[in-house]
């Protein structure tokens, strides 16, 4: 189990990107090693793999459905925006853990994920369906003001899941972005976006939906848009200002679609007695 301090930070959405060594989850080095073995690249450009963000953007614990721990990683485009999210999560089994991973493409075109030279996912389409936020102020001129708008816009969304027994669970938005990005001066003229942020809706601290909000270029000028990425095998629902705007019902899971994952291997890793989930 994580320390009380880190759990509180997770609850508030205030996890530091580089926690002190004594606070680092026991599984994180195993998760980082696995991510380092993965390749993520535009399907039509395998010679230019995308770089992973050097550290996980989030750690999580799930005890409502099973008992797992894990860390969330991003692979980032040259423009700064995330192109794929990968979660390495582990189920403790005595002195070993079962290692699973889960992926979602966030790219605007086909994307491939490989591990140990074998395919994990080959998404044949854009990973997200962007929609405009038609009600609200236009994007501010300054970066600081846009970051403030970003958080205000995210708070207008709510979400829930429905499990196989038809029980409904409200999901909790972490109001601090997991990741923020801005197109630099060189990339801004060519990028489809000017910047944005990635949020998550959680059950406990386990991410179920990733919400991206960004300023995208349109024929009428920059405008706020949003997109949702499912990260669950249960039915998910998203509302904006209380009105349904997106769902993954039934859950989508396909090696040729934007969302896929599963068990990969067993690893020799024992949870410290004081940290067992």
PATORPA-54273 format. One record per atom (N, C-alpha, C): residue number from 0; residue in one letter; atom name; z, x, y. Coordinates in steps of 0.1 Angstrom, whole numbers, plus 2048, in hexadecimal, padded with zeros to 3 digits. Layout:
! residues N
 num residuo atomo  up east north
 NUM       A    CA   Z    X     Y
...
This chain:
! residues 277
 num residuo atomo  up east north
   0       X     N 800  808   7F4
   0       X    CA 800  800   800
   0       X     C 800  809   80C
   1       X     N 7F9  805   817
   1       X    CA 7F9  80C   823
   1       X     C 806  80B   82A
   2       X     N 809  814   833
   2       X    CA 816  813   83A
   2       X     C 816  807   842
   3       X     N 822  803   846
   3       X    CA 824  7F7   84E
   3       X     C 81D  7F8   85C
   4       X     N 81C  805   861
   4       X    CA 816  807   86E
   4       X     C 807  805   86C
   5       X     N 801  80A   862
   5       X    CA 7F2  809   860
   5       X     C 7EF  7FA   85D
   6       X     N 7F7  7F4   855
   6       X    CA 7F4  7E5   853
   6       X     C 7F4  7DD   85F
   7       X     N 7FE  7E0   868
   7       X    CA 7FF  7D9   875
   7       X     C 7F2  7DC   87D
   8       X     N 7EE  7E9   87D
   8       X    CA 7E2  7EC   885
   8       X     C 7D6  7E5   87F
   9       X     N 7D5  7E4   871
   9       X    CA 7CA  7DD   86B
   9       X     C 7CA  7CE   870
  10       X     N 7D6  7C8   86F
  10       X    CA 7D8  7BA   873
  10       X     C 7D3  7B8   882
  11       X     N 7D6  7C1   88A
  11       X    CA 7D2  7C0   898
  11       X     C 7C4  7C5   89B
  12       X     N 7BD  7CB   891
  12       X    CA 7B0  7D0   893
  12       X     C 7B0  7DC   89C
  13       X     N 7BB  7E4   89B
  13       X    CA 7BC  7F0   8A4
  13       X     C 7BD  7FD   89B
  14       X     N 7B6  7FD   890
  14       X    CA 7B6  809   888
  14       X     C 7B0  815   88F
  15       X     N 7B6  820   88F
  15       X    CA 7B0  82C   896
  15       X     C 7A5  831   88C
  16       X     N 79A  836   892
  16       X    CA 78F  83B   88A
  16       X     C 793  847   882
  17       X     N 79D  84F   887
  17       X    CA 7A1  85B   880
  17       X     C 7B0  85B   87F
  18       X     N 7B6  854   876
  18       X    CA 7C5  853   875
  18       X     C 7CB  860   871
  19       X     N 7D7  863   874
  19       X    CA 7DE  86F   870
  19       X     C 7DD  871   861
  20       X     N 7DD  87D   85C
  20       X    CA 7DC  880   84E
  20       X     C 7E6  878   845
  21       X     N 7F2  877   84A
  21       X    CA 7FC  871   842
  21       X     C 7FA  862   841
  22       X     N 7F1  85C   84A
  22       X    CA 7EE  84E   84A
  22       X     C 7E1  84B   842
  23       X     N 7DA  855   83F
  23       X    CA 7CD  853   839
  23       X     C 7CF  84C   82B
  24       X     N 7C8  842   828
  24       X    CA 7C9  83B   81B
  24       X     C 7C6  845   80F
  25       X     N 7CD  843   804
  25       X    CA 7CC  84D   7F9
  25       X     C 7BE  84D   7F3
  26       X     N 7B6  842   7F5
  26       X    CA 7A9  841   7EF
  26       X     C 79D  846   7F8
  27       X     N 7A0  84A   804
  27       X    CA 795  84C   80E
  27       X     C 78C  858   80A
  28       X     N 792  863   805
  28       X    CA 78A  86E   802
  28       X     C 780  86B   7F6
  29       X     N 785  863   7ED
  29       X    CA 77C  85E   7E2
  29       X     C 771  856   7E7
  30       X     N 774  84D   7F0
  30       X    CA 76A  844   7F6
  30       X     C 760  84C   7FE
  31       X     N 765  856   806
  31       X    CA 75C  85E   80E
  31       X     C 752  867   805
  32       X     N 758  86B   7FA
  32       X    CA 74F  873   7F1
  32       X     C 744  86B   7EB
  33       X     N 747  85E   7E8
  33       X    CA 73D  855   7E2
  33       X     C 732  852   7ED
  34       X     N 736  850   7F9
  34       X    CA 72D  84D   804
  34       X     C 724  859   806
  35       X     N 729  865   805
  35       X    CA 721  871   807
  35       X     C 717  872   7FD
  36       X     N 719  86C   7F1
  36       X    CA 70F  86C   7E6
  36       X     C 704  862   7E8
  37       X     N 705  859   7F2
  37       X    CA 6FB  84E   7F4
  37       X     C 6F1  852   7FE
  38       X     N 6E5  84D   7FC
  38       X    CA 6DA  84F   806
  38       X     C 6D6  841   80B
  39       X     N 6D4  840   818
  39       X    CA 6D0  834   81E
  39       X     C 6C4  837   827
  40       X     N 6B9  830   826
  40       X    CA 6AD  834   82E
  40       X     C 6A4  828   82F
  41       X     N 69C  827   83A
  41       X    CA 692  81D   83B
  41       X     C 688  81F   82F
  42       X     N 685  814   829
  42       X    CA 67E  814   81D
  42       X     C 670  81B   81E
  43       X     N 66A  81A   82A
  43       X    CA 65D  820   82C
  43       X     C 65E  82E   832
  44       X     N 66B  834   833
  44       X    CA 66D  841   838
  44       X     C 678  848   831
  45       X     N 676  84B   824
  45       X    CA 681  851   81C
  45       X     C 684  85F   820
  46       X     N 67B  866   828
  46       X    CA 67E  874   82C
  46       X     C 687  875   837
  47       X     N 68B  869   83D
  47       X    CA 695  869   848
  47       X     C 6A1  860   845
  48       X     N 6AA  865   83C
  48       X    CA 6B5  85D   839
  48       X     C 6BE  85B   845
  49       X     N 6C6  850   846
  49       X    CA 6CF  84E   851
  49       X     C 6DC  855   84F
  50       X     N 6E2  858   859
  50       X    CA 6EF  860   858
  50       X     C 6FB  856   857
  51       X     N 704  859   84E
  51       X    CA 711  851   84E
  51       X     C 71A  854   85A
  52       X     N 721  84A   85F
  52       X    CA 72B  84D   869
  52       X     C 735  856   861
  53       X     N 73A  861   868
  53       X    CA 743  86A   861
  53       X     C 74F  865   85B
  54       X     N 755  85A   860
  54       X    CA 761  855   85B
  54       X     C 760  846   859
  55       X     N 768  840   84F
  55       X    CA 768  832   84E
  55       X     C 76B  82B   85B
  56       X     N 765  81F   85D
  56       X    CA 769  818   869
  56       X     C 774  80E   866
  57       X     N 778  80C   859
  57       X    CA 782  803   856
  57       X     C 787  805   848
  58       X     N 794  803   846
  58       X    CA 79A  803   839
  58       X     C 7A0  7F5   836
  59       X     N 7A0  7F1   829
  59       X    CA 7A5  7E4   826
  59       X     C 7AC  7E3   819
  60       X     N 7B4  7D9   817
  60       X    CA 7BB  7D6   80B
  60       X     C 7B9  7C7   808
  61       X     N 7B7  7C4   7FC
  61       X    CA 7B5  7B6   7F8
  61       X     C 7BF  7B3   7EC
  62       X     N 7C7  7A8   7EE
  62       X    CA 7D0  7A4   7E3
  62       X     C 7CE  795   7E0
  63       X     N 7C7  78E   7E9
  63       X    CA 7C5  77F   7E7
  63       X     C 7BC  77D   7DB
  64       X     N 7B1  785   7DA
  64       X    CA 7A8  784   7CF
  64       X     C 7A7  791   7C8
  65       X     N 7AE  793   7BD
  65       X    CA 7AF  7A0   7B7
  65       X     C 7B8  7A9   7BF
  66       X     N 7B8  7B6   7BC
  66       X    CA 7C0  7C0   7C3
  66       X     C 7B7  7CC   7C5
  67       X     N 7B2  7CE   7D1
  67       X    CA 7A9  7D9   7D4
  67       X     C 7AD  7E0   7E1
  68       X     N 7A8  7EC   7E2
  68       X    CA 7A9  7F3   7EF
  68       X     C 79B  7F9   7F2
  69       X     N 798  7FC   7FE
  69       X    CA 78B  801   801
  69       X     C 789  806   810
  70       X     N 77D  80B   812
  70       X    CA 77A  810   81F
  70       X     C 76B  80D   822
  71       X     N 768  80A   82F
  71       X    CA 75B  805   833
  71       X     C 755  811   83B
  72       X     N 748  813   838
  72       X    CA 740  81E   83E
  72       X     C 733  818   844
  73       X     N 72E  81F   84F
  73       X    CA 722  81B   855
  73       X     C 718  826   854
  74       X     N 70B  822   852
  74       X    CA 700  82C   854
  74       X     C 6F9  828   861
  75       X     N 6F5  831   869
  75       X    CA 6F2  82F   877
  75       X     C 6E3  833   87A
  76       X     N 6DC  82B   881
  76       X    CA 6CE  82F   885
  76       X     C 6CF  839   891
  77       X     N 6C4  840   893
  77       X    CA 6C4  849   89F
  77       X     C 6C7  843   8AC
  78       X     N 6C4  836   8AD
  78       X    CA 6C7  82F   8BA
  78       X     C 6D6  82C   8BC
  79       X     N 6DE  82E   8B1
  79       X    CA 6EC  82C   8B2
  79       X     C 6F1  81F   8AB
  80       X     N 6E8  816   8A9
  80       X    CA 6ED  809   8A2
  80       X     C 6EE  80B   893
  81       X     N 6F8  804   88D
  81       X    CA 6F9  805   87E
  81       X     C 6ED  7FF   877
  82       X     N 6E9  806   86D
  82       X    CA 6DE  801   864
  82       X     C 6E2  7FB   857
  83       X     N 6EE  800   853
  83       X    CA 6F3  7FB   846
  83       X     C 702  7FD   846
  84       X     N 709  7F3   83F
  84       X    CA 718  7F4   83D
  84       X     C 71A  7F5   82E
  85       X     N 722  7FF   82A
  85       X    CA 726  801   81C
  85       X     C 735  801   81A
  86       X     N 73A  7FA   811
  86       X    CA 748  7F9   80E
  86       X     C 74B  7FF   800
  87       X     N 754  809   800
  87       X    CA 758  80F   7F3
  87       X     C 766  809   7F0
  88       X     N 767  801   7E6
  88       X    CA 774  7FB   7E3
  88       X     C 778  7FD   7D4
  89       X     N 785  7FF   7D2
  89       X    CA 78A  803   7C5
  89       X     C 794  7FA   7C0
  90       X     N 794  7F7   7B3
  90       X    CA 79E  7EF   7AC
  90       X     C 7A7  7F9   7A4
  91       X     N 7B4  7FA   7A7
  91       X    CA 7BD  802   79F
  91       X     C 7BE  7FE   791
  92       X     N 7BD  808   788
  92       X    CA 7BE  805   77A
  92       X     C 7C6  811   774
  93       X     N 7D3  811   776
  93       X    CA 7DC  81B   771
  93       X     C 7D9  828   778
  94       X     N 7D5  833   771
  94       X    CA 7D2  840   777
  94       X     C 7C4  841   77B
  95       X     N 7BD  836   77A
  95       X    CA 7AF  836   77E
  95       X     C 7AC  82A   788
  96       X     N 7A1  82A   78E
  96       X    CA 79C  81F   797
  96       X     C 78E  81C   792
  97       X     N 78B  80F   793
  97       X    CA 77D  80B   791
  97       X     C 776  80B   79F
  98       X     N 76C  813   7A1
  98       X    CA 765  814   7AE
  98       X     C 759  80B   7AF
  99       X     N 75A  802   7B9
  99       X    CA 74F  7F9   7BC
  99       X     C 749  7FD   7CA
 100       X     N 73D  7F9   7CC
 100       X    CA 739  7F9   7DA
 100       X     C 731  7EC   7DD
 101       X     N 730  7EA   7EB
 101       X    CA 729  7DE   7F0
 101       X     C 722  7E2   7FC
 102       X     N 715  7DD   7FD
 102       X    CA 70D  7E1   808
 102       X     C 707  7D5   80F
 103       X     N 704  7D7   81C
 103       X    CA 6FC  7CD   823
 103       X     C 6F3  7D4   82D
 104       X     N 6E6  7D1   82D
 104       X    CA 6DD  7D7   836
 104       X     C 6DF  7D0   844
 105       X     N 6DF  7D8   84E
 105       X    CA 6E0  7D4   85C
 105       X     C 6D3  7D7   864
 106       X     N 6C9  7DC   85C
 106       X    CA 6BD  7E2   862
 106       X     C 6B3  7D7   866
 107       X     N 6AA  7DA   86F
 107       X    CA 69F  7D1   873
 107       X     C 693  7D1   86A
 108       X     N 694  7D9   85F
 108       X    CA 689  7DA   856
 108       X     C 68E  7DD   848
 109       X     N 685  7DF   83E
 109       X    CA 689  7E2   830
 109       X     C 692  7EF   830
 110       X     N 69C  7EE   827
 110       X    CA 6A5  7FA   826
 110       X     C 6A8  7FC   817
 111       X     N 6AA  809   814
 111       X    CA 6AD  80D   806
 111       X     C 6BA  814   806
 112       X     N 6C3  812   7FC
 112       X    CA 6CF  819   7F9
 112       X     C 6CE  81F   7EB
 113       X     N 6D1  82C   7EA
 113       X    CA 6D0  833   7DD
 113       X     C 6DD  83A   7DB
 114       X     N 6E1  83C   7CE
 114       X    CA 6EC  844   7CA
 114       X     C 6E9  84B   7BE
 115       X     N 6EC  858   7BE
 115       X    CA 6E8  861   7B2
 115       X     C 6D9  85F   7AF
 116       X     N 6D1  85F   7B9
 116       X    CA 6C2  85E   7B7
 116       X     C 6BE  850   7B1
 117       X     N 6C7  847   7AF
 117       X    CA 6C3  83A   7AA
 117       X     C 6C5  82F   7B5
 118       X     N 6BD  825   7B4
 118       X    CA 6BE  81A   7BE
 118       X     C 6CA  812   7BD
 119       X     N 6D1  80F   7C8
 119       X    CA 6DC  805   7C8
 119       X     C 6D6  7F8   7CE
 120       X     N 6CF  7F9   7D9
 120       X    CA 6CA  7ED   7E0
 120       X     C 6BD  7F1   7E7
 121       X     N 6B3  7E8   7E6
 121       X    CA 6A6  7EA   7ED
 121       X     C 6A3  7DD   7F4
 122       X     N 6A9  7DC   800
 122       X    CA 6A7  7CF   808
 122       X     C 699  7CF   80D
 123       X     N 692  7C4   80A
 123       X    CA 683  7C4   80D
 123       X     C 681  7BD   81A
 124       X     N 68B  7BA   822
 124       X    CA 689  7B3   82E
 124       X     C 694  7B8   838
 125       X     N 693  7B2   844
 125       X    CA 69D  7B5   84E
 125       X     C 6AB  7B1   849
 126       X     N 6B5  7B8   84C
 126       X    CA 6C2  7B5   846
 126       X     C 6CA  7AA   84E
 127       X     N 6C6  7A8   85A
 127       X    CA 6CD  79E   863
 127       X     C 6C3  794   869
 128       X     N 6C8  788   86B
 128       X    CA 6C1  77E   873
 128       X     C 6C7  77C   880
 129       X     N 6C2  782   88B
 129       X    CA 6C8  782   898
 129       X     C 6C5  774   89F
 130       X     N 6D0  770   8A6
 130       X    CA 6CF  763   8AD
 130       X     C 6D4  766   8BB
 131       X     N 6CE  75F   8C5
 131       X    CA 6D3  761   8D3
 131       X     C 6DF  759   8D6
 132       X     N 6E8  75E   8DF
 132       X    CA 6F3  757   8E4
 132       X     C 6EF  751   8F1
 133       X     N 6EB  744   8F0
 133       X    CA 6E4  73E   8FC
 133       X     C 6EE  73A   907
 134       X     N 6FA  738   903
 134       X    CA 704  733   90D
 134       X     C 70D  73F   911
 135       X     N 70E  742   91E
 135       X    CA 717  74D   922
 135       X     C 710  756   92C
 136       X     N 717  75F   932
 136       X    CA 711  768   93C
 136       X     C 707  772   936
 137       X     N 6FD  776   93E
 137       X    CA 6F4  780   939
 137       X     C 6FB  78D   938
 138       X     N 6F5  797   931
 138       X    CA 6FB  7A4   92F
 138       X     C 6FD  7AB   93D
 139       X     N 709  7B0   93E
 139       X    CA 70D  7B7   94B
 139       X     C 705  7C4   94C
 140       X     N 704  7C9   958
 140       X    CA 6FD  7D6   95A
 140       X     C 704  7E2   955
 141       X     N 711  7E3   956
 141       X    CA 718  7EF   952
 141       X     C 71C  7EE   944
 142       X     N 71E  7FA   93E
 142       X    CA 722  7FA   930
 142       X     C 730  7F5   92E
 143       X     N 739  7F9   937
 143       X    CA 747  7F4   936
 143       X     C 748  7E5   937
 144       X     N 740  7DF   940
 144       X    CA 740  7D0   941
 144       X     C 73A  7CA   935
 145       X     N 730  7D0   92F
 145       X    CA 72A  7CA   923
 145       X     C 734  7CB   917
 146       X     N 73C  7D6   916
 146       X    CA 746  7D7   90B
 146       X     C 750  7CC   90D
 147       X     N 754  7C8   919
 147       X    CA 75D  7BE   91B
 147       X     C 757  7B0   917
 148       X     N 74A  7AE   91B
 148       X    CA 743  7A2   917
 148       X     C 743  7A1   907
 149       X     N 740  7AC   901
 149       X    CA 73F  7AD   8F3
 149       X     C 74B  7A7   8EB
 150       X     N 757  7AB   8F0
 150       X    CA 763  7A6   8E9
 150       X     C 765  797   8ED
 151       X     N 761  793   8F9
 151       X    CA 763  785   8FC
 151       X     C 759  77C   8F4
 152       X     N 74D  781   8F2
 152       X    CA 744  779   8EA
 152       X     C 748  778   8DB
 153       X     N 74E  783   8D6
 153       X    CA 752  783   8C8
 153       X     C 75D  778   8C5
 154       X     N 766  777   8CF
 154       X    CA 771  76D   8CE
 154       X     C 76C  75F   8CD
 155       X     N 760  75C   8D1
 155       X    CA 75A  74F   8D0
 155       X     C 757  74A   8C2
 156       X     N 757  754   8B9
 156       X    CA 753  751   8AB
 156       X     C 75F  74F   8A2
 157       X     N 75E  746   899
 157       X    CA 768  744   88E
 157       X     C 761  744   881
 158       X     N 768  745   876
 158       X    CA 762  746   869
 158       X     C 76C  741   85E
 159       X     N 766  73D   853
 159       X    CA 76F  73A   847
 159       X     C 767  73D   83A
 160       X     N 76E  73D   82F
 160       X    CA 767  73E   822
 160       X     C 76C  732   81A
 161       X     N 764  72F   810
 161       X    CA 768  725   806
 161       X     C 766  72C   7F8
 162       X     N 771  72C   7F0
 162       X    CA 771  732   7E3
 162       X     C 76B  729   7D8
 163       X     N 76B  72E   7CC
 163       X    CA 765  727   7C1
 163       X     C 76C  71A   7BE
 164       X     N 779  71A   7C1
 164       X    CA 781  70E   7BF
 164       X     C 780  704   7CB
 165       X     N 778  707   7D4
 165       X    CA 775  6FF   7E0
 165       X     C 781  6FF   7EA
 166       X     N 789  70A   7E9
 166       X    CA 794  70C   7F3
 166       X     C 78E  712   800
 167       X     N 792  70E   80B
 167       X    CA 78D  714   818
 167       X     C 797  71D   81E
 168       X     N 793  729   822
 168       X    CA 79B  733   828
 168       X     C 795  737   835
 169       X     N 79D  735   840
 169       X    CA 799  73A   84D
 169       X     C 799  749   84D
 170       X     N 78F  74F   853
 170       X    CA 78E  75E   854
 170       X     C 792  762   862
 171       X     N 798  76E   862
 171       X    CA 79E  774   86E
 171       X     C 795  77E   875
 172       X     N 791  77B   881
 172       X    CA 789  785   889
 172       X     C 792  790   88E
 173       X     N 78D  79D   88B
 173       X    CA 793  7A8   891
 173       X     C 78C  7AA   89E
 174       X     N 793  7A9   8A9
 174       X    CA 78D  7A8   8B6
 174       X     C 789  7B6   8BC
 175       X     N 78E  7C0   8B6
 175       X    CA 789  7CE   8BA
 175       X     C 77D  7D1   8B1
 176       X     N 772  7D5   8B7
 176       X    CA 766  7D8   8AF
 176       X     C 769  7E4   8A6
 177       X     N 763  7E2   89A
 177       X    CA 764  7ED   890
 177       X     C 75C  7F9   895
 178       X     N 751  7F6   89D
 178       X    CA 748  800   8A1
 178       X     C 740  7FB   8AD
 179       X     N 73F  803   8B7
 179       X    CA 737  800   8C3
 179       X     C 72C  80A   8C5
 180       X     N 721  806   8CA
 180       X    CA 715  80F   8CB
 180       X     C 70D  80C   8D8
 181       X     N 707  816   8DD
 181       X    CA 6FF  815   8E9
 181       X     C 6F2  81D   8E7
 182       X     N 6E7  818   8EB
 182       X    CA 6DA  820   8EB
 182       X     C 6DB  82A   8F6
 183       X     N 6DA  837   8F3
 183       X    CA 6DA  841   8FE
 183       X     C 6CD  840   906
 184       X     N 6CD  848   911
 184       X    CA 6C2  847   91A
 184       X     C 6B5  849   914
 185       X     N 6B4  852   90B
 185       X    CA 6A7  856   904
 185       X     C 6A3  84A   8FB
 186       X     N 6AD  845   8F3
 186       X    CA 6A9  83A   8E9
 186       X     C 6A8  82D   8F0
 187       X     N 6AE  82B   8FB
 187       X    CA 6AF  81D   901
 187       X     C 6A1  817   904
 188       X     N 698  820   907
 188       X    CA 68A  81B   90B
 188       X     C 683  816   8FE
 189       X     N 687  81B   8F2
 189       X    CA 680  817   8E6
 189       X     C 688  80E   8DD
 190       X     N 695  80E   8DF
 190       X    CA 69D  806   8D6
 190       X     C 69C  7F7   8D8
 191       X     N 69F  7EF   8CE
 191       X    CA 69E  7E1   8CF
 191       X     C 6AB  7DB   8D6
 192       X     N 6B5  7E4   8D8
 192       X    CA 6C1  7E0   8DE
 192       X     C 6C6  7EA   8E9
 193       X     N 6D0  7E5   8F0
 193       X    CA 6D6  7EE   8FA
 193       X     C 6E4  7F2   8F6
 194       X     N 6E9  7EB   8EC
 194       X    CA 6F7  7EE   8E7
 194       X     C 6FD  7E2   8E1
 195       X     N 708  7E4   8DA
 195       X    CA 710  7D8   8D5
 195       X     C 71C  7DD   8CD
 196       X     N 720  7D4   8C4
 196       X    CA 72C  7D7   8BD
 196       X     C 72C  7CF   8B0
 197       X     N 734  7D5   8A6
 197       X    CA 736  7CE   899
 197       X     C 744  7CA   897
 198       X     N 746  7BE   894
 198       X    CA 753  7B8   891
 198       X     C 754  7B4   883
 199       X     N 760  7B0   87E
 199       X    CA 762  7AB   871
 199       X     C 76B  79F   871
 200       X     N 768  795   868
 200       X    CA 771  78A   864
 200       X     C 777  78E   856
 201       X     N 785  78D   855
 201       X    CA 78C  792   849
 201       X     C 794  787   843
 202       X     N 795  788   836
 202       X    CA 7A0  782   82E
 202       X     C 7AA  78D   82B
 203       X     N 7B7  78B   82F
 203       X    CA 7C0  796   830
 203       X     C 7B9  7A1   839
 204       X     N 7B8  7AD   833
 204       X    CA 7B0  7B7   83A
 204       X     C 7A3  7BA   834
 205       X     N 79E  7B1   82B
 205       X    CA 792  7B3   824
 205       X     C 786  7AD   82B
 206       X     N 77C  7B5   82F
 206       X    CA 771  7AF   837
 206       X     C 768  7A5   82F
 207       X     N 766  79A   834
 207       X    CA 75D  790   82D
 207       X     C 750  78D   835
 208       X     N 751  78E   842
 208       X    CA 745  78D   84A
 208       X     C 745  798   855
 209       X     N 73A  79E   857
 209       X    CA 738  7A7   862
 209       X     C 730  7A0   86D
 210       X     N 735  7A0   879
 210       X    CA 72E  79A   884
 210       X     C 729  7A5   88E
 211       X     N 71C  7A5   890
 211       X    CA 717  7AE   89A
 211       X     C 713  7A6   8A6
 212       X     N 716  7AC   8B2
 212       X    CA 713  7A6   8BF
 212       X     C 70C  7B1   8C7
 213       X     N 700  7AF   8CC
 213       X    CA 6FA  7BA   8D3
 213       X     C 6F0  7B4   8DE
 214       X     N 6ED  7BD   8E7
 214       X    CA 6E4  7B9   8F2
 214       X     C 6D6  7BE   8EC
 215       X     N 6CD  7B4   8EA
 215       X    CA 6C0  7B7   8E5
 215       X     C 6B5  7B4   8EF
 216       X     N 6AB  7BB   8EF
 216       X    CA 6A0  7BA   8F8
 216       X     C 698  7AD   8F4
 217       X     N 694  7A5   8FE
 217       X    CA 68B  79A   8FD
 217       X     C 680  79A   907
 218       X     N 677  791   906
 218       X    CA 66C  790   910
 218       X     C 672  78C   91E
 219       X     N 67D  786   91E
 219       X    CA 683  782   92A
 219       X     C 68E  78B   92F
 220       X     N 68F  797   928
 220       X    CA 699  7A0   92C
 220       X     C 6A4  7A1   922
 221       X     N 6AE  7AA   924
 221       X    CA 6B9  7AC   91B
 221       X     C 6C1  79F   919
 222       X     N 6C6  79C   90D
 222       X    CA 6CE  790   90A
 222       X     C 6D7  792   8FF
 223       X     N 6E2  78B   8FF
 223       X    CA 6EC  78C   8F4
 223       X     C 6E7  785   8E7
 224       X     N 6E9  78C   8DC
 224       X    CA 6E5  786   8CF
 224       X     C 6F1  789   8C5
 225       X     N 6F1  782   8BA
 225       X    CA 6FA  784   8B0
 225       X     C 6F4  783   8A2
 226       X     N 6FA  789   898
 226       X    CA 6F5  788   88A
 226       X     C 701  78A   881
 227       X     N 701  783   876
 227       X    CA 70C  784   86C
 227       X     C 707  78A   85F
 228       X     N 710  792   859
 228       X    CA 70D  798   84C
 228       X     C 718  794   842
 229       X     N 714  78D   837
 229       X    CA 71E  789   82D
 229       X     C 722  795   826
 230       X     N 72F  795   822
 230       X    CA 735  7A0   81A
 230       X     C 73F  79A   810
 231       X     N 73A  791   808
 231       X    CA 743  78A   7FF
 231       X     C 73A  783   7F4
 232       X     N 741  780   7E9
 232       X    CA 73A  778   7DF
 232       X     C 73E  769   7DF
 233       X     N 744  765   7EA
 233       X    CA 748  757   7ED
 233       X     C 740  752   7F8
 234       X     N 740  745   7FA
 234       X    CA 739  73E   804
 234       X     C 73F  740   812
 235       X     N 737  744   81C
 235       X    CA 73C  748   829
 235       X     C 736  73F   834
 236       X     N 73D  73D   83E
 236       X    CA 739  734   849
 236       X     C 73D  739   857
 237       X     N 734  739   860
 237       X    CA 737  73E   86E
 237       X     C 734  734   878
 238       X     N 73D  733   882
 238       X    CA 73B  729   88D
 238       X     C 73B  731   89A
 239       X     N 734  72C   8A4
 239       X    CA 734  731   8B1
 239       X     C 738  725   8BA
 240       X     N 743  727   8C2
 240       X    CA 748  71C   8CA
 240       X     C 74B  710   8C2
 241       X     N 74F  712   8B5
 241       X    CA 753  707   8AD
 241       X     C 747  700   8A5
 242       X     N 73B  705   8A8
 242       X    CA 72F  6FE   8A2
 242       X     C 729  708   897
 243       X     N 726  702   88B
 243       X    CA 720  70B   881
 243       X     C 713  711   885
 244       X     N 712  71F   883
 244       X    CA 706  726   887
 244       X     C 700  72E   87C
 245       X     N 708  731   871
 245       X    CA 704  73A   866
 245       X     C 70C  737   85A
 246       X     N 706  739   84E
 246       X    CA 70E  739   842
 246       X     C 707  741   837
 247       X     N 70F  745   82D
 247       X    CA 70A  74B   821
 247       X     C 70F  742   816
 248       X     N 709  737   813
 248       X    CA 70D  72D   80A
 248       X     C 701  727   803
 249       X     N 6FF  72B   7F6
 249       X    CA 707  733   7EE
 249       X     C 707  741   7F2
 250       X     N 710  749   7EC
 250       X    CA 710  758   7EF
 250       X     C 703  75E   7EB
 251       X     N 6FE  768   7F3
 251       X    CA 6F2  76F   7F1
 251       X     C 6F5  77D   7EB
 252       X     N 6EF  780   7E0
 252       X    CA 6F2  78D   7DA
 252       X     C 6E6  791   7D2
 253       X     N 6DE  79C   7D6
 253       X    CA 6D2  7A0   7D0
 253       X     C 6CF  7AE   7D3
 254       X     N 6CA  7B6   7C9
 254       X    CA 6C7  7C4   7CC
 254       X     C 6BA  7C5   7D4
 255       X     N 6B3  7BA   7D6
 255       X    CA 6A7  7BB   7DF
 255       X     C 6AA  7B3   7EC
 256       X     N 6B6  7AE   7EE
 256       X    CA 6BA  7A8   7FA
 256       X     C 6C3  7B0   803
 257       X     N 6C8  7AB   80E
 257       X    CA 6D0  7B3   817
 257       X     C 6DE  7B5   812
 258       X     N 6E3  7AF   807
 258       X    CA 6F1  7B0   803
 258       X     C 6F2  7B2   7F4
 259       X     N 6F9  7BD   7F0
 259       X    CA 6F9  7C0   7E2
 259       X     C 705  7CA   7DF
 260       X     N 709  7CB   7D3
 260       X    CA 713  7D4   7CF
 260       X     C 718  7D2   7C1
 261       X     N 722  7D9   7BD
 261       X    CA 728  7D8   7AF
 261       X     C 72F  7E4   7AB
 262       X     N 734  7E4   79F
 262       X    CA 73C  7EF   799
 262       X     C 732  7FB   796
 263       X     N 737  807   799
 263       X    CA 72F  813   797
 263       X     C 735  81C   78C
 264       X     N 742  81E   78D
 264       X    CA 748  827   783
 264       X     C 758  826   784
 265       X     N 75E  82D   77B
 265       X    CA 76D  82F   77B
 265       X     C 76F  83D   781
 266       X     N 77A  83E   789
 266       X    CA 77E  84B   78F
 266       X     C 78C  84E   78C
 267       X     N 78F  85B   78A
 267       X    CA 79D  85F   788
 267       X     C 7A4  85F   795
 268       X     N 7AB  855   798
 268       X    CA 7B3  854   7A4
 268       X     C 7BE  84A   7A2
 269       X     N 7CA  84F   7A3
 269       X    CA 7D6  847   7A2
 269       X     C 7DC  843   7AF
 270       X     N 7E0  837   7B1
 270       X    CA 7E6  833   7BD
 270       X     C 7F4  838   7BE
 271       X     N 7F8  83E   7C9
 271       X    CA 806  842   7CA
 271       X     C 80F  836   7C8
 272       X     N 81B  838   7C2
 272       X    CA 824  82D   7BF
 272       X     C 827  824   7CB
 273       X     N 829  82B   7D7
 273       X    CA 82D  824   7E3
 273       X     C 821  81D   7EA
 274       X     N 814  81F   7E5
 274       X    CA 809  81A   7EB
 274       X     C 801  811   7E3
 275       X     N 806  80D   7D7
 275       X    CA 7FE  804   7CE
 275       X     C 7FD  7F7   7D5
 276       X     N 7F0  7F2   7D5
 276       X    CA 7EE  7E5   7DC
 276       X     C 7F4  7D9   7D4
